[in-house]
Amino acid sequence: MSETAIKQSKTLTDLVDNFGKTNEVIPIENIEEAPLKIIATWCEHHKGEGIPTAEESIPMMVEVPDWDREFLKMSNMELYNLILAADFLDIKRLLNYACKIVSEMCTGKTAEELRQIFGIPTDEEDAANGLLPPNA
């Protein structure tokens, strides 16, 4: 990832600042390869852009640009893993956009629809699988 792209991530910027510039790979053990590749592509696209202010991060103020909306079309699991990685790497703009997409997915949905979208079992399914206490 280029030096200007790295600046999208507070965590990576701090690593580079603390350990200096190097051509060696910096292992990031908490994140799988697939979300890291997605993040690298996203950061390269947004290199040179500033980090969002607190006001720009207010959920109602976040507007997802067309490029990002298209880029974030992925499975729920991929989006979930991307959100975890963006949070860990402290990539505010990506986290804002991805969370806004999830928020839009939830808007106007019933509890049953949300269960289906996110694969959340019902209490009856949990009880049948022995995941609830007997008197719950």
Secondary structure, DSSP 4 states (H G I P E B T S, - for coil): --HHHHTT-HHHHHHHHHH---SS----TTS-HHHHHHHHHHHHHTTTPPPPPTTTTSGGG----HHHHHHT---HHHHHHHHHHHHHTT-HHHHHHHHHHHHHHHTT--HHHHHHHHTPPPHHHHHHTT-S-TT-
